[in-house]
Amino acid sequence: MSLDNNHATSAHRNIDVMNNPIVFKNKCLPAIMAGRDVIGIAKTGSGKTLAFLLPMLRHVQAQPDLYPYESGPIGLVLAPARELAVQIHMVCKTFCKNIGGLRSTAVYGGAGVAEQIGDLKRGAHVVVATPGRMIDLLTMQSGKLLSLKRVSFVVMDEAGTCTLYHLVYVSMLYSLSHT
């Protein structure tokens, strides 16, 4: 079976995006900044985190600010593992400091929930979360601890590793944020 020129060009473009971080960011950033949904597949170190964080932070800046002690984030990043959540949060925190006025926090299992709750109560524009801890926080205090009503930019990092548990988690998030 032979590929016509359109298929060959498309396949070549996909290979370039996988191997060249600059190409990945150049392809994804304009689409995300234009408000389009994007599914990006690339190797580690290709710039995926910046490709979704920079547009997210721009979007968050364009929204009305959080009210004092409003716990609901505007941007939500879902990561399947604590190590990835911490890594994403560190990058996000660096950019939030440089932008000024934006706060981010990471909520994940294996760390003190009291400190994470404190960060949320002080207000976080961006929350990076793992499924288990997010479900815990959403169900604490009869669901009054954390609100997802302000969330308007969601990223599912490593979505390809989704399990049935994660799919149920996303379904729960959707239903909880629309109640």
NUDOLUM-827665 format. One line per 4 residues: number of its first residue (from 1); for each residue x, y, z of C-alpha. Coordinates in pm, whole numbers, plus 50000, padded with zeros to 5 digits. Layout:
BEGIN
NUM	X,Y,Z; ...
***
This chain:
BEGIN
1	50000,50000,50000; 50144,50337,49902; 50080,50672,50063; 49967,50964,49856
5	50145,51299,49901; 49895,51427,50159; 49942,51123,50383; 50319,51129,50341
9	50334,51500,50427; 50110,51447,50730; 50321,51155,50853; 50642,51355,50803
13	50490,51649,50995; 50398,51418,51285; 50752,51281,51301; 50897,51634,51305
17	50669,51735,51592; 50775,51430,51795; 51148,51490,51750; 51179,51868,51763
21	51059,52060,52070; 51056,52389,51883; 50829,52241,51619; 50600,52100,51891
25	50562,52436,52060; 50527,52617,51727; 50243,52386,51627; 50060,52377,51961
29	50091,52729,52099; 49908,52913,51819; 49619,52666,51829; 49587,52677,52207
33	49621,53056,52215; 49339,53074,51961; 49118,52884,52206; 49115,52554,52020
37	49131,52217,52189; 49461,52040,52128; 49584,51687,52177; 49962,51693,52179
41	50177,51382,52171; 50549,51424,52212; 50851,51282,52388; 50976,51388,52730
45	51164,51715,52707; 50977,51837,52402; 50816,52134,52572; 50469,51995,52634
49	50444,52150,52979; 50520,52500,52853; 50296,52443,52553; 49996,52415,52784
53	50106,52627,53082; 50180,52949,52895; 49838,52967,52726; 49673,52864,53055
57	49844,53144,53245; 49750,53393,52973; 49389,53273,52997; 49391,53296,53377
61	49523,53653,53361; 49237,53750,53129; 48972,53632,53380; 48830,53834,53667
65	49056,53785,53968; 48969,53548,54250; 48779,53700,54537; 48963,53697,54871
69	48980,53339,54998; 48799,53204,54691; 48926,52847,54674; 48821,52760,54324
73	49091,52769,54058; 49057,52905,53707; 49310,52665,53557; 49321,52296,53643
77	49595,52053,53542; 49526,51684,53602; 49831,51459,53633; 49823,51084,53692
81	50115,51072,53938; 50244,51277,54229; 50592,51318,54077; 50448,51463,53757
85	50212,51692,53950; 50506,51829,54153; 50715,51879,53838; 50435,52066,53658
89	50364,52276,53966; 50730,52381,53998; 50730,52508,53639; 50393,52678,53689
93	50504,52838,54016; 50812,52984,53847; 50604,53151,53579; 50341,53267,53828
97	50610,53446,54029; 50737,53620,53716; 50390,53716,53601; 50300,53854,53942
101	49976,53817,54128; 49904,53460,54017; 49920,53171,54261; 49942,52800,54194
105	49938,52496,54416; 49973,52124,54380; 49742,51877,54552; 49852,51514,54560
109	49857,51215,54788; 50157,51135,55004; 50188,51491,55134; 50017,51678,55415
113	49659,51753,55322; 49635,52034,55582; 49901,52242,55403; 49733,52179,55067
117	49396,52287,55210; 49562,52602,55346; 49701,52684,55000; 49357,52635,54847
121	49187,52852,55110; 49436,53133,55040; 49328,53112,54677; 49500,52945,54385
125	49455,53053,54025; 49601,52723,53900; 49571,52385,54071; 49779,52087,53963
129	49617,51773,54099; 49627,51395,54105; 49296,51208,54084; 49285,51062,54434
133	49367,51382,54621; 49133,51589,54405; 48846,51352,54478; 48931,51370,54850
137	48927,51750,54846; 48608,51773,54643; 48424,51551,54889; 48559,51708,55212
141	48334,51934,55415; 48028,51824,55216; 48188,51951,54896; 48230,52308,55027
145	48608,52308,55056; 48684,52342,54686; 48469,52472,54402; 48529,52404,54034
149	48278,52664,53915; 48554,52905,53805; 48753,52643,53612; 48760,52742,53247
153	49091,52587,53130; 49159,52218,53190; 49464,52014,53093; 49487,51637,53125
157	49858,51564,53115; 49958,51208,53026; 49601,51139,52918; 49726,50836,52728
161	49788,50664,53059; 49421,50695,53151; 49274,50402,53335; 48911,50331,53409
165	48971,50499,53746; 49083,50820,53576; 48785,50814,53339; 48550,50782,53637
169	48745,51067,53797; 48693,51295,53497; 48324,51206,53493; 48301,51295,53864
173	48481,51624,53808; 48242,51714,53530; 47934,51633,53737; 48067,51810,54048
177	48159,52123,53853; 47813,52147,53698; 47609,52120,54018
***
